[in-house]
């Protein structure tokens, strides 16, 4: 089988790239052929197809003409269409699998592949086909206004940073894609959570939305059983991640547990100034990242937006750590309340604080829930299980064609 993988970044920029490279490694190790399509960047990993990648696009800064040109490129990319068409004609893949293609590659590459008779699969790492701003947030709050296709809501509510101009551009992008029918040409959408699967069916037929949870290499992750007595937050320091709620719960607790905050983001300076008793360790990677997870007592995912299938939850479970997560989006599909961790009402300082107070003062409970979490990720979210499901989807699409 020959698969063309399309993703705008060809380096590990975030969770979507982690998933894409996991799948790429599996396909190559299984004897399949992989054709890469991405954007040029000095951070890219090596690829035999790098000369066919589109030129790097940066939508920040520049003069008025540059901004207008960038805006047009977000709606439809003639370069991406031209390059992927040439690549498909030269390599003749059996299937095109798109991951994070928005803005720099654009969904125009879907139509280009279908025009050449190649089936297309799209993994939904975010809500872009049903939410012009991709994250289902409006004025910082969870939003469902566009789910049924009324994309004018993005302008009425000024969902893009409160800016009418930015919101109008995202409305135009969504309207153009609907008119071109690129999403409607996708053969199968891969939804990494039931929550996402149900959301996308507001736009596409139910049978086209295939549930496939992200996978974790549980054999490559083995915790030491260490427990240094701290709760760990790992992620971006921004409002929708709920880190402010966590820090307030920590500050309000009378039971004296420690909190380590790993990450950077727009709220970093403000949070450091306000919450002196938490330990801010910045952005951590590699061995240091593995160590900080391994030595944690519990991992906290306090998101206040509709998370999909966060890899941070699966990674914590693989290390045998109980997870305290908000009862929102796809998180409750991963964290079993009272069995592998605890769920709490998103945004509730009291509810989160009570859960953490209970866990941080009961080592036996932490060990029991952590062991359950490890067993669950091995049984239900292993990389082998994910890869088997991926091949089932590929084969069903090719058989149908």
Secondary structure, DSSP 8 states (H G I E B T S, - for coil): -EEEEE-S-SS--SHHHHHHHHHHHHHHHTT-EEEEE-B--TT----TTGGGSB-----SS--HHHHHHHHHHHH--HHHHHHHHHHHHHH--SEEEE-S-TTTT-THHHHHHHHTT-EEEEEESS-GGG-TTSS-EETTEE--TTTTS-TTHHHHTTTTTT-HHHHHHHHHHHHHHHHHTTGGG-SEEEESSHHHHHHHTTTS-GGGEEE----B-GGG--------SEEEEES--SGGGTHHHHHHHHHH-SS--EEEEE---TTHHHHHHH-TTSEEEE---HHHHHHHHHT-SEEEE--SS---S-HHHHHHHHTT-EEEEESSTTHHHH--BTTTEEEE-TT-HHHHHHHHHHHHT-HHHHHHHHHHHHHHHHHHSBHHHHHHHHHHHHHHHHHH-
